[in-house]
Amino acid sequence: MFQPPRLGLADEPTAFLSTLEDVPLMPGLTEQRDAAVRLDTTDGRIVVAWATGPVDEAGVSGFYAETLPRLGWAAAGRERYLREGEVLKLDVFGGDVLTLRYTLSPE
């Protein structure tokens, strides 16, 4: 069974997305599990996951800029990360309650 690593950011364990078990869910966000899409292709996995919550865009950027490199993701532009032949892109939408779209695809 997958055991998420401790990121050392808080006393409580960090939650991970159900469809991207190696991508953390920022505190304050709630995963929208019914909206997720996962495809396994010959080129690799394609996943689109969504989360919403009363957080700000700067907080989202800061959280993922700090946590993803600890999990082996290398920053590759604005809200874009690379790891082992995969690209993870984060897109933020909304105002008071933000929606975050995580898109994972082969590089």
Secondary structure per residue as TSV (DSSP state, phi and psi in degrees):
chain	resnum	aa	ss	phi	psi
A	1	M	-	360.0	138.2
A	2	F	-	-65.6	128.9
A	3	Q	-	-112.8	109.9
A	4	P	-	-62.8	140.6
A	5	P	-	-71.2	154.9
A	6	R	-	-81.2	133.4
A	7	L	-	-96.0	-9.4
A	8	G	S	71.0	23.4
A	9	L	S	-97.2	-20.9
A	10	A	S	-157.9	171.6
A	11	D	S	-72.8	-27.8
A	12	E	S	-89.4	148.9
A	13	P	-	-63.5	145.9
A	14	T	-	-79.5	136.5
A	15	A	-	-80.5	151.5
A	16	F	B	-120.0	154.4
A	17	L	-	-64.5	143.6
A	18	S	S	-70.0	-32.8
A	19	T	S	-92.8	-15.8
A	20	L	S	-129.0	76.6
A	21	E	T	-63.1	-8.3
A	22	D	T	-108.4	13.6
A	23	V	S	-120.5	122.5
A	24	P	B	-72.0	151.7
A	25	L	-	-97.9	119.8
A	26	M	-	-60.2	135.7
A	27	P	T	-55.3	137.3
A	28	G	T	99.0	-15.2
A	29	L	-	-101.2	150.1
A	30	T	E	-119.9	124.9
A	31	E	E	-67.8	137.5
A	32	Q	-	-99.0	79.2
A	33	R	G	-59.4	-35.0
A	34	D	G	-71.9	-12.4
A	35	A	G	-97.6	-6.4
A	36	A	-	-73.1	150.0
A	37	V	E	-131.6	133.7
A	38	R	E	-135.5	127.7
A	39	L	E	-128.5	135.2
A	40	D	E	-106.6	118.6
A	41	T	E	-115.5	172.5
A	42	T	T	-66.5	-23.5
A	43	D	T	-87.4	-13.7
A	44	G	E	138.8	-175.3
A	45	R	E	-86.1	147.5
A	46	I	E	-125.1	122.3
A	47	V	E	-134.9	135.5
A	48	V	E	-124.6	120.0
A	49	A	E	-125.9	156.4
A	50	W	E	-132.0	147.1
A	51	A	E	-145.0	150.6
A	52	T	E	-133.4	157.0
A	53	G	E	171.6	166.4
A	54	P	S	-84.1	64.1
A	55	V	-	-120.4	166.0
A	56	D	-	-105.2	159.7
A	57	E	H	-61.0	-39.8
A	58	A	H	-62.9	-38.3
A	59	G	H	-64.8	-40.5
A	60	V	H	-61.9	-49.3
A	61	S	H	-59.2	-45.1
A	62	G	H	-65.1	-43.6
A	63	F	H	-60.0	-49.7
A	64	Y	H	-73.6	-31.1
A	65	A	H	-65.0	-29.9
A	66	E	H	-86.0	-41.8
A	67	T	H	-86.1	-38.8
A	68	L	G	-62.5	-41.9
A	69	P	G	-59.8	-29.8
A	70	R	G	-67.6	-19.1
A	71	L	G	-103.9	13.6
A	72	G	T	93.5	1.2
A	73	W	-	-83.9	134.1
A	74	A	E	-104.3	132.4
A	75	A	E	-63.1	136.6
A	76	A	-	-140.2	47.1
A	77	G	S	117.0	-175.7
A	78	R	T	-67.4	115.1
A	79	E	T	55.1	36.8
A	80	R	E	-134.2	132.3
A	81	Y	E	-134.9	147.2
A	82	L	E	-121.0	143.9
A	83	R	E	-162.7	127.7
A	84	E	T	44.8	48.9
A	85	G	T	80.1	10.1
A	86	E	E	-121.0	152.0
A	87	V	E	-117.1	130.8
A	88	L	E	-115.3	122.0
A	89	K	E	-116.9	136.6
A	90	L	E	-113.8	127.8
A	91	D	E	-123.9	130.6
A	92	V	E	-110.3	134.3
A	93	F	E	-131.1	151.3
A	94	G	E	108.5	-170.7
A	95	G	S	-125.5	-101.8
A	96	D	S	-63.6	-40.0
A	97	V	S	-113.0	112.1
A	98	L	E	-84.6	151.8
A	99	T	E	-114.6	130.3
A	100	L	E	-114.3	126.3
A	101	R	E	-106.2	126.9
A	102	Y	E	-103.8	125.6
A	103	T	E	-123.9	118.8
A	104	L	E	-112.6	133.8
A	105	S	E	-151.4	164.0
A	106	P	E	-63.3	148.8
A	107	E	-	-70.5	360.0
